[in-house]
Amino acid sequence: MKSNRVLISIDEVEKFIGNHHLAFLYISKTNCSVCHALVPKVQEVMAKLPKIQMAFINVDDVPELAGHLSIFTAPVLILYVDGKEVLREARFVHLDQFQHKITKIYQLAGDTEPN
């Protein structure tokens, strides 16, 4: 089952990452037109990858997250496998390249998913 949760603290972010084999964070800002335009496209890609759990964070609501995850721009898309960051895309995301990279990681990580 896919999660489209909104996280509102660093603690929630850490728990989300730790509780999912494949955890994906979509980090945005309130007045970011690129952030809002990219969401449906990323959700379309993620719909094809059902084992990845997705969560959203508005860095304006959790400003300390910027320092915690070294966020310098928005949007930032981060994929974690077993708590380790394996993919990060920021600002202008090339969707074809993003989809290719995340699908490749998904296929490799799916073979090692814990039971």
N, CA, C and O atoms as a MOPAC input file, in Angstrom:
PM7 MOZYME 1SCF
protein

 N      0.83500 1    -1.17900 1     0.00000 1
 C      0.00000 1     0.00000 1     0.00000 1
 C      0.88500 1     1.25000 1     0.00000 1
 O      1.87000 1     1.31800 1     0.73500 1
 N      0.53800 1     2.21300 1    -0.80700 1
 C      1.30600 1     3.43700 1    -0.92200 1
 C      0.86500 1     4.45300 1     0.12200 1
 O     -0.31900 1     4.54900 1     0.44500 1
 N      1.80600 1     5.19600 1     0.63800 1
 C      1.49400 1     6.22500 1     1.62100 1
 C      1.72800 1     7.59100 1     0.98700 1
 O      2.80100 1     7.84800 1     0.44100 1
 N      0.73600 1     8.46200 1     1.05700 1
 C      0.88900 1     9.84800 1     0.59000 1
 C      0.73300 1    10.78100 1     1.77200 1
 O     -0.06400 1    11.71800 1     1.74600 1
 N      1.48600 1    10.51500 1     2.78000 1
 C      1.41300 1    11.26500 1     4.03400 1
 C      2.08900 1    12.60900 1     3.91800 1
 O      2.97300 1    12.81600 1     3.08700 1
 N      1.65400 1    13.51600 1     4.76700 1
 C      2.30800 1    14.80500 1     4.93500 1
 C      3.00700 1    14.75600 1     6.28500 1
 O      2.37100 1    14.53900 1     7.31600 1
 N      4.31400 1    14.95700 1     6.27000 1
 C      5.10900 1    14.91000 1     7.49700 1
 C      5.35700 1    16.33900 1     7.98100 1
 O      5.58000 1    17.25000 1     7.18400 1
 N      5.31200 1    16.51400 1     9.30200 1
 C      5.39600 1    17.88200 1     9.83000 1
 C      6.49800 1    18.07000 1    10.87700 1
 O      6.52700 1    19.08700 1    11.57100 1
 N      7.39400 1    17.10200 1    10.99000 1
 C      8.51800 1    17.26000 1    11.91800 1
 C      9.67600 1    16.37800 1    11.47600 1
 O      9.49800 1    15.42400 1    10.71800 1
 N     10.86200 1    16.71400 1    11.96400 1
 C     12.03500 1    15.88700 1    11.66600 1
 C     11.84200 1    14.49200 1    12.23300 1
 O     12.23900 1    13.51000 1    11.60600 1
 N     11.23700 1    14.39100 1    13.41100 1
 C     10.98200 1    13.09400 1    14.02600 1
 C     10.09500 1    12.22800 1    13.12700 1
 O     10.36700 1    11.04100 1    12.94400 1
 N      9.04100 1    12.81800 1    12.56800 1
 C      8.17200 1    12.07000 1    11.66000 1
 C      8.92100 1    11.63300 1    10.40800 1
 O      8.71700 1    10.52300 1     9.91600 1
 N      9.78100 1    12.49500 1     9.89400 1
 C     10.58100 1    12.15800 1     8.71700 1
 C     11.48300 1    10.96500 1     9.02400 1
 O     11.53800 1    10.01000 1     8.24900 1
 N     12.18900 1    11.02000 1    10.15400 1
 C     13.09800 1     9.93400 1    10.52600 1
 C     12.34300 1     8.61800 1    10.72800 1
 O     12.81500 1     7.56500 1    10.30100 1
 N     11.17800 1     8.67000 1    11.37400 1
 C     10.36900 1     7.45800 1    11.57400 1
 C      9.88200 1     6.90200 1    10.24800 1
 O      9.90200 1     5.68900 1    10.03600 1
 N      9.44300 1     7.78300 1     9.35100 1
 C      8.95900 1     7.35300 1     8.04000 1
 C     10.06800 1     6.63100 1     7.28000 1
 O      9.84900 1     5.55300 1     6.72600 1
 N     11.24800 1     7.22400 1     7.25700 1
 C     12.38400 1     6.62100 1     6.55400 1
 C     12.74200 1     5.28000 1     7.19100 1
 O     12.99600 1     4.30400 1     6.48500 1
 N     12.76100 1     5.23000 1     8.51200 1
 C     13.14700 1     4.01500 1     9.22000 1
 C     12.12800 1     2.88900 1     9.13800 1
 O     12.48400 1     1.71800 1     9.27000 1
 N     10.85900 1     3.23600 1     8.92100 1
 C      9.79700 1     2.22500 1     8.92300 1
 C      9.49500 1     1.62100 1     7.55700 1
 O      8.66200 1     0.72100 1     7.45200 1
 N     10.16300 1     2.10400 1     6.50900 1
 C      9.86300 1     1.61300 1     5.16600 1
 C     11.14200 1     1.19500 1     4.44600 1
 O     12.14800 1     1.90500 1     4.45900 1
 N     11.07300 1     0.02300 1     3.82000 1
 C     12.19600 1    -0.47200 1     3.01700 1
 C     12.52700 1     0.53300 1     1.91500 1
 O     13.69400 1     0.86700 1     1.70700 1
 N     11.50500 1     1.01200 1     1.21100 1
 C     11.66200 1     2.01500 1     0.16200 1
 C     10.84300 1     3.24300 1     0.56300 1
 O      9.61300 1     3.20900 1     0.53500 1
 N     11.51900 1     4.31100 1     0.93000 1
 C     10.85700 1     5.53400 1     1.39100 1
 C     11.23600 1     6.68200 1     0.46400 1
 O     12.41200 1     6.90100 1     0.17200 1
 N     10.22100 1     7.41100 1     0.00700 1
 C     10.43700 1     8.51300 1    -0.92400 1
 C      9.89700 1     9.80100 1    -0.32300 1
 O      8.74200 1     9.85600 1     0.10000 1
 N     10.72800 1    10.83700 1    -0.28400 1
 C     10.31900 1    12.13400 1     0.23800 1
 C     10.22800 1    13.14200 1    -0.90100 1
 O     11.14000 1    13.26800 1    -1.71900 1
 N      9.11100 1    13.85500 1    -0.93300 1
 C      8.92600 1    14.95900 1    -1.87000 1
 C      8.91400 1    16.22900 1    -1.03200 1
 O      7.95300 1    16.49100 1    -0.30800 1
 N      9.97500 1    17.01200 1    -1.13000 1
 C     10.13900 1    18.20400 1    -0.29700 1
 C      9.89900 1    19.43800 1    -1.16400 1
 O     10.53400 1    19.62800 1    -2.20100 1
 N      8.96400 1    20.27000 1    -0.70800 1
 C      8.58800 1    21.43800 1    -1.49100 1
 C      8.52200 1    22.68800 1    -0.60700 1
 O      8.72900 1    22.62700 1     0.60500 1
 N      8.23000 1    23.81800 1    -1.25000 1
 C      8.01100 1    25.09000 1    -0.56100 1
 C      6.63200 1    25.60000 1    -0.97600 1
 O      6.11300 1    25.22600 1    -2.02700 1
 N      6.05600 1    26.44400 1    -0.15300 1
 C      4.70000 1    26.93900 1    -0.37500 1
 C      4.54000 1    27.68900 1    -1.69500 1
 O      3.62200 1    27.39300 1    -2.46000 1
 N      5.39900 1    28.63400 1    -1.96800 1
 C      5.25000 1    29.47200 1    -3.16300 1
 C      6.17700 1    29.05000 1    -4.29300 1
 O      6.74800 1    29.89900 1    -4.97800 1
 N      6.32900 1    27.76400 1    -4.48800 1
 C      7.23000 1    27.21900 1    -5.51400 1
 C      6.39000 1    26.65200 1    -6.65700 1
 O      5.77100 1    25.59800 1    -6.51400 1
 N      6.37100 1    27.34000 1    -7.77000 1
 C      5.56000 1    26.88100 1    -8.90500 1
 C      6.09100 1    25.56800 1    -9.48400 1
 O      5.31000 1    24.72100 1    -9.91500 1
 N      7.39700 1    25.39900 1    -9.49500 1
 C      7.98000 1    24.14500 1    -9.98600 1
 C      7.53600 1    22.98700 1    -9.09300 1
 O      7.19900 1    21.91300 1    -9.59000 1
 N      7.53400 1    23.20200 1    -7.78700 1
 C      7.12200 1    22.17000 1    -6.83100 1
 C      5.70800 1    21.68500 1    -7.12100 1
 O      5.44400 1    20.48300 1    -7.16300 1
 N      4.80600 1    22.63900 1    -7.32000 1
 C      3.40000 1    22.29600 1    -7.51600 1
 C      3.15600 1    21.67400 1    -8.88700 1
 O      2.29800 1    20.80200 1    -9.01700 1
 N      3.88400 1    22.09900 1    -9.90300 1
 C      3.71900 1    21.54800 1   -11.24800 1
 C      4.27000 1    20.12800 1   -11.34100 1
 O      3.76400 1    19.31300 1   -12.11200 1
 N      5.28900 1    19.83800 1   -10.57000 1
 C      5.95500 1    18.53700 1   -10.65300 1
 C      5.22600 1    17.42400 1    -9.89800 1
 O      5.36500 1    16.25200 1   -10.24800 1
 N      4.45500 1    17.77300 1    -8.87200 1
 C      3.79800 1    16.76500 1    -8.03200 1
 C      3.01200 1    15.73000 1    -8.83300 1
 O      3.25800 1    14.53800 1    -8.65000 1
 N      2.07900 1    16.11400 1    -9.71300 1
 C      1.29900 1    15.09000 1   -10.40700 1
 C      2.14800 1    14.19900 1   -11.31300 1
 O      1.83500 1    13.02400 1   -11.50400 1
 N      3.20500 1    14.75200 1   -11.86200 1
 C      4.08600 1    13.96100 1   -12.72800 1
 C      4.85600 1    12.92800 1   -11.91300 1
 O      5.00900 1    11.78300 1   -12.33800 1
 N      5.33300 1    13.33100 1   -10.75900 1
 C      6.04200 1    12.40100 1    -9.87400 1
 C      5.08300 1    11.33800 1    -9.34600 1
 O      5.44500 1    10.16400 1    -9.26600 1
 N      3.86600 1    11.73900 1    -8.98600 1
 C      2.87900 1    10.76600 1    -8.50500 1
 C      2.55200 1     9.73600 1    -9.58000 1
 O      2.31400 1     8.56800 1    -9.27100 1
 N      2.53900 1    10.16000 1   -10.82900 1
 C      2.29700 1     9.23900 1   -11.93900 1
 C      3.41600 1     8.20300 1   -12.03000 1
 O      3.15200 1     7.01700 1   -12.22600 1
 N      4.65000 1     8.64400 1   -11.89000 1
 C      5.79600 1     7.72500 1   -11.89000 1
 C      5.69400 1     6.77000 1   -10.69900 1
 O      5.88500 1     5.56300 1   -10.84600 1
 N      5.39300 1     7.31400 1    -9.53200 1
 C      5.34600 1     6.50300 1    -8.31200 1
 C      4.20200 1     5.49100 1    -8.33700 1
 O      4.29500 1     4.44000 1    -7.70100 1
 N      3.14400 1     5.79000 1    -9.05100 1
 C      2.01300 1     4.85800 1    -9.15100 1
 C      2.43900 1     3.54200 1    -9.79500 1
 O      1.81400 1     2.50600 1    -9.56800 1
 N      3.48900 1     3.58100 1   -10.58900 1
 C      4.00400 1     2.37900 1   -11.24900 1
 C      4.96800 1     1.59800 1   -10.35300 1
 O      5.42400 1     0.51600 1   -10.72200 1
 N      5.27500 1     2.14800 1    -9.17900 1
 C      6.25200 1     1.55700 1    -8.26000 1
 C      5.58500 1     1.36600 1    -6.89400 1
 O      5.88000 1     2.10700 1    -5.95700 1
 N      4.69800 1     0.38800 1    -6.77500 1
 C      3.83500 1     0.28500 1    -5.59300 1
 C      4.53600 1    -0.02400 1    -4.26700 1
 O      3.95100 1     0.20200 1    -3.20700 1
 N      5.74400 1    -0.52100 1    -4.29500 1
 C      6.43100 1    -0.82900 1    -3.02900 1
 C      7.06400 1     0.40300 1    -2.39000 1
 O      7.47100 1     0.35700 1    -1.22900 1
 N      7.15100 1     1.50200 1    -3.13600 1
 C      7.73100 1     2.72200 1    -2.59400 1
 C      6.66500 1     3.49200 1    -1.82200 1
 O      5.58800 1     3.77900 1    -2.34600 1
 N      6.97900 1     3.82100 1    -0.57400 1
 C      6.09000 1     4.63200 1     0.25700 1
 C      6.49100 1     6.09200 1     0.08900 1
 O      7.66900 1     6.43200 1     0.20000 1
 N      5.52000 1     6.94900 1    -0.17500 1
 C      5.79300 1     8.35000 1    -0.48400 1
 C      5.24100 1     9.26600 1     0.60100 1
 O      4.15100 1     9.04400 1     1.12600 1
 N      6.00400 1    10.28700 1     0.92300 1
 C      5.55800 1    11.28700 1     1.89200 1
 C      5.95300 1    12.67000 1     1.38600 1
 O      6.93500 1    12.83100 1     0.66200 1
 N      5.16500 1    13.65800 1     1.78400 1
 C      5.38300 1    15.04000 1     1.39100 1
 C      5.78600 1    15.86900 1     2.60200 1
 O      5.29700 1    15.65600 1     3.71100 1
 N      6.69100 1    16.82100 1     2.36600 1
 C      7.10100 1    17.74500 1     3.41700 1
 C      7.18200 1    19.13200 1     2.79800 1
 O      7.78900 1    19.32000 1     1.74300 1
 N      6.56400 1    20.09800 1     3.46400 1
 C      6.70800 1    21.48700 1     3.06400 1
 C      7.79100 1    22.07300 1     3.96700 1
 O      7.59100 1    22.20600 1     5.17400 1
 N      8.91700 1    22.41700 1     3.39300 1
 C     10.05600 1    22.89200 1     4.18400 1
 C      9.74400 1    24.22500 1     4.86800 1
 O     10.41300 1    24.59100 1     5.83500 1
 N      8.74700 1    24.94800 1     4.38200 1
 C      8.32900 1    26.17700 1     5.07000 1
 C      7.67000 1    25.85200 1     6.41100 1
 O      7.73600 1    26.64900 1     7.34600 1
 N      7.03700 1    24.68600 1     6.50300 1
 C      6.39800 1    24.25200 1     7.75000 1
 C      7.38400 1    23.60400 1     8.71400 1
 O      7.13400 1    23.54900 1     9.91800 1
 N      8.50200 1    23.11500 1     8.18800 1
 C      9.52300 1    22.43500 1     9.00100 1
 C     10.88100 1    23.02200 1     8.60400 1
 O     11.69200 1    22.31700 1     8.00300 1
 N     11.15000 1    24.28700 1     8.92100 1
 C     12.36600 1    24.93800 1     8.42800 1
 C     13.66300 1    24.26800 1     8.87600 1
 O     14.67000 1    24.33400 1     8.17100 1
 N     13.64500 1    23.62200 1    10.04800 1
 C     14.86300 1    22.95600 1    10.52500 1
 C     15.24300 1    21.75600 1     9.65800 1
 O     16.37200 1    21.27100 1     9.72600 1
 N     14.30000 1    21.28100 1     8.84500 1
 C     14.57000 1    20.15200 1     7.94800 1
 C     15.61100 1    20.52000 1     6.89200 1
 O     16.37900 1    19.66600 1     6.44900 1
 N     15.63700 1    21.78800 1     6.49100 1
 C     16.59700 1    22.23300 1     5.47900 1
 C     18.02900 1    21.91800 1     5.90600 1
 O     18.81600 1    21.40200 1     5.11300 1
 N     18.36100 1    22.22300 1     7.13800 1
 C     19.69600 1    21.91300 1     7.64000 1
 C     19.89200 1    20.43300 1     7.87900 1
 O     20.96500 1    19.89000 1     7.61800 1
 N     18.85500 1    19.78100 1     8.37600 1
 C     18.92900 1    18.35100 1     8.70100 1
 C     19.20400 1    17.49900 1     7.46300 1
 O     19.97400 1    16.54100 1     7.52800 1
 N     18.57500 1    17.84500 1     6.32800 1
 C     18.74800 1    17.04800 1     5.10700 1
 C     19.54600 1    17.77100 1     4.02100 1
 O     19.58100 1    17.32200 1     2.87500 1
 N     20.18400 1    18.88000 1     4.37400 1
 C     20.96300 1    19.67300 1     3.41200 1
 C     20.12100 1    20.05900 1     2.19300 1
 O     20.47800 1    19.76500 1     1.05200 1
 N     19.00500 1    20.72000 1     2.46300 1
 C     18.09800 1    21.17500 1     1.41700 1
 C     18.43100 1    22.62200 1     1.09900 1
 O     18.34200 1    23.48500 1     1.97300 1
 N     18.81500 1    22.89900 1    -0.14900 1
 C     19.20100 1    24.24500 1    -0.54000 1
 C     18.24900 1    24.86700 1    -1.55100 1
 O     18.34500 1    26.06000 1    -1.83900 1
 N     17.33300 1    24.07200 1    -2.09000 1
 C     16.39600 1    24.53000 1    -3.09800 1
 C     15.14100 1    23.68200 1    -2.99900 1
 O     15.04600 1    22.80200 1    -2.14400 1
 N     14.19200 1    23.94000 1    -3.86000 1
 C     12.98400 1    23.12100 1    -3.87900 1
 C     12.49300 1    23.04000 1    -5.32700 1
 O     12.68800 1    23.98200 1    -6.09500 1
 N     11.87400 1    21.95300 1    -5.69900 1
 C     11.62600 1    20.76100 1    -4.90600 1
 C     12.86700 1    19.88800 1    -4.80200 1
 O     13.81000 1    20.00500 1    -5.58500 1
 N     12.83100 1    19.00100 1    -3.79900 1
 C     13.87900 1    17.99500 1    -3.63900 1
 C     13.17300 1    16.64700 1    -3.51600 1
 O     12.23300 1    16.49200 1    -2.73600 1
 N     13.63600 1    15.68500 1    -4.29000 1
 C     13.07400 1    14.34200 1    -4.29600 1
 C     14.16400 1    13.40200 1    -3.80500 1
 O     15.24500 1    13.34100 1    -4.39000 1
 N     13.88300 1    12.67300 1    -2.73700 1
 C     14.89700 1    11.78800 1    -2.15100 1
 C     14.31300 1    10.39400 1    -1.97300 1
 O     13.21900 1    10.23200 1    -1.43200 1
 N     15.05100 1     9.39200 1    -2.43400 1
 C     14.66500 1     7.99500 1    -2.24400 1
 C     15.64200 1     7.33800 1    -1.27500 1
 O     16.85900 1     7.45200 1    -1.41900 1
 N     15.08000 1     6.64800 1    -0.28800 1
 C     15.87000 1     5.90500 1     0.69000 1
 C     15.58700 1     4.41900 1     0.53900 1
 O     14.44000 1     4.01600 1     0.34000 1
 N     16.62700 1     3.60900 1     0.63400 1
 C     16.48200 1     2.15700 1     0.68600 1
 C     17.07500 1     1.71800 1     2.01700 1
 O     18.25900 1     1.92500 1     2.28400 1
 N     16.24600 1     1.11700 1     2.83700 1
 C     16.65800 1     0.67900 1     4.17500 1
 C     17.34000 1     1.79600 1     4.96100 1
 O     18.34900 1     1.57300 1     5.62900 1
 N     16.77400 1     3.00300 1     4.87100 1
 C     17.27300 1     4.13600 1     5.64300 1
 C     18.45200 1     4.87100 1     5.04700 1
 O     18.91600 1     5.85500 1     5.62400 1
 N     18.95500 1     4.41800 1     3.89900 1
 C     20.10500 1     5.06500 1     3.27200 1
 C     19.65400 1     5.81100 1     2.01700 1
 O     18.93700 1     5.26500 1     1.17800 1
 N     20.08100 1     7.05500 1     1.90600 1
 C     19.74600 1     7.84500 1     0.71900 1
 C     20.46000 1     7.25500 1    -0.50200 1
 O     21.67900 1     7.08200 1    -0.49800 1
 N     19.68300 1     6.95000 1    -1.54200 1
 C     20.26700 1     6.37200 1    -2.75100 1
 C     20.01500 1     7.22500 1    -3.99300 1
 O     20.65500 1     7.02200 1    -5.02500 1
 N     19.08700 1     8.17900 1    -3.90000 1
 C     18.79800 1     9.03800 1    -5.05100 1
 C     18.29600 1    10.38500 1    -4.55300 1
 O     17.44900 1    10.46500 1    -3.66400 1
 N     18.83800 1    11.43900 1    -5.14900 1
 C     18.38800 1    12.80100 1    -4.82100 1
 C     18.34300 1    13.59700 1    -6.11800 1
 O     19.31900 1    13.66200 1    -6.86400 1
 N     17.20100 1    14.19100 1    -6.36200 1
 C     17.01200 1    15.09100 1    -7.49800 1
 C     16.49700 1    16.41000 1    -6.93900 1
 O     15.72000 1    16.41700 1    -5.98400 1
 N     16.92100 1    17.51800 1    -7.52100 1
 C     16.50200 1    18.81500 1    -6.99100 1
 C     16.22900 1    19.81800 1    -8.11100 1
 O     16.78700 1    19.73700 1    -9.20500 1
 N     15.36300 1    20.74800 1    -7.79500 1
 C     14.92200 1    21.89200 1    -8.58900 1
 C     14.33400 1    21.48900 1    -9.94700 1
 O     13.13500 1    21.22200 1   -10.03300 1
 N     15.12600 1    21.44000 1   -10.98300 1
 C     14.61800 1    21.10100 1   -12.31100 1
 C     14.87500 1    19.61700 1   -12.56400 1
 O     15.97900 1    19.21900 1   -12.93700 1
 N     13.86000 1    18.82500 1   -12.36000 1
 C     13.97400 1    17.37700 1   -12.46300 1
 C     13.62000 1    16.95900 1   -13.88200 1
 O     12.54200 1    17.28500 1   -14.37900 1
 N     14.51900 1    16.24300 1   -14.52900 1
 C     14.25100 1    15.68400 1   -15.85700 1
 C     13.49900 1    14.37800 1   -15.63600 1
 O     14.08300 1    13.37900 1   -15.21700 1
 N     12.21400 1    14.39400 1   -15.91600 1
 C     11.33400 1    13.29300 1   -15.55300 1
 C     11.73400 1    11.95600 1   -16.16600 1
 O     11.65700 1    10.92800 1   -15.49400 1
 N     12.15600 1    11.94900 1   -17.41700 1
 C     12.56100 1    10.68400 1   -18.05200 1
 C     13.76100 1    10.08000 1   -17.33600 1
 O     13.79100 1     8.88000 1   -17.06100 1
 N     14.74900 1    10.91500 1   -17.03700 1
 C     15.93900 1    10.43300 1   -16.33500 1
 C     15.59000 1     9.98600 1   -14.92200 1
 O     16.07600 1     8.95700 1   -14.45300 1
 N     14.73900 1    10.76600 1   -14.23900 1
 C     14.30600 1    10.41000 1   -12.89200 1
 C     13.60400 1     9.05100 1   -12.90200 1
 O     13.90000 1     8.18500 1   -12.07900 1
 N     12.67400 1     8.87600 1   -13.83700 1
 C     11.93300 1     7.61600 1   -13.91800 1
 C     12.87600 1     6.44500 1   -14.19500 1
 O     12.72800 1     5.38000 1   -13.59600 1
 N     13.82800 1     6.62700 1   -15.08000 1
 C     14.79300 1     5.56600 1   -15.38500 1
 C     15.61400 1     5.19700 1   -14.14000 1
 O     15.77000 1     4.01800 1   -13.82300 1
 N     16.13400 1     6.20500 1   -13.44200 1
 C     16.96000 1     5.95100 1   -12.25200 1
 C     16.16500 1     5.26800 1   -11.14700 1
 O     16.62300 1     4.28500 1   -10.56400 1
 N     14.96800 1     5.79200 1   -10.85800 1
 C     14.20100 1     5.25400 1    -9.73700 1
 C     13.68300 1     3.84900 1   -10.05800 1
 O     13.58500 1     3.00800 1    -9.16500 1
 N     13.35600 1     3.59500 1   -11.31200 1
 C     12.90500 1     2.25700 1   -11.71300 1
 C     14.04100 1     1.24400 1   -11.57500 1
 O     13.82100 1     0.11800 1   -11.12800 1
 N     15.22400 1     1.63500 1   -11.94900 1
 C     16.39300 1     0.75100 1   -11.83000 1
 C     16.66400 1     0.41000 1   -10.36200 1
 O     16.89000 1    -0.75100 1   -10.02000 1
 N     16.64000 1     1.41900 1    -9.50700 1
 C     16.84000 1     1.20500 1    -8.07000 1
 C     15.72300 1     0.32800 1    -7.51500 1
 O     15.97400 1    -0.57900 1    -6.72200 1
 N     14.49800 1     0.59900 1    -7.93100 1
 C     13.32300 1    -0.16800 1    -7.49000 1
 C     13.48900 1    -1.65100 1    -7.82800 1
 O     13.21700 1    -2.52000 1    -7.00000 1
 N     13.93300 1    -1.92300 1    -9.03900 1
 C     14.11900 1    -3.32000 1    -9.46000 1
 C     15.21900 1    -4.00300 1    -8.65100 1
 O     15.07400 1    -5.16100 1    -8.25800 1
 N     16.30100 1    -3.30100 1    -8.40700 1
 C     17.40400 1    -3.87300 1    -7.62600 1
 C     17.02300 1    -4.03900 1    -6.15800 1
 O     17.30000 1    -5.07800 1    -5.55800 1
 N     16.39400 1    -3.02500 1    -5.57900 1
 C     16.04000 1    -3.05200 1    -4.16200 1
 C     14.88300 1    -4.01300 1    -3.89400 1
 O     14.77900 1    -4.56100 1    -2.79700 1
 N     14.02700 1    -4.22000 1    -4.86900 1
 C     12.91200 1    -5.13300 1    -4.70100 1
 C     13.36400 1    -6.55600 1    -4.47400 1
 O     12.67600 1    -7.33900 1    -3.81800 1
 N     14.51800 1    -6.89100 1    -5.01500 1
 C     15.07000 1    -8.24400 1    -4.85200 1
 C     15.61600 1    -8.47400 1    -3.45400 1
 O     15.79800 1    -9.61500 1    -3.03000 1
 N     15.88000 1    -7.37400 1    -2.73300 1
 C     16.47100 1    -7.51200 1    -1.39200 1
 C     15.52400 1    -7.08900 1    -0.29400 1
 O     15.93800 1    -6.88400 1     0.84700 1
 N     14.24200 1    -6.95500 1    -0.63500 1
 C     13.27000 1    -6.48900 1     0.36700 1
 C     13.15800 1    -7.48800 1     1.51100 1
 O     13.01800 1    -8.68900 1     1.28000 1
 N     13.22000 1    -6.98800 1     2.75900 1
 C     13.10300 1    -7.89600 1     3.90300 1
 C     11.68900 1    -8.47400 1     3.97700 1
 O     10.72400 1    -7.82600 1     3.57400 1
 N     11.57900 1    -9.68000 1     4.48700 1
 C     10.26300 1   -10.33700 1     4.59900 1
 C      9.51500 1    -9.88000 1     5.81200 1
 O      8.39600 1   -10.33200 1     6.05400 1

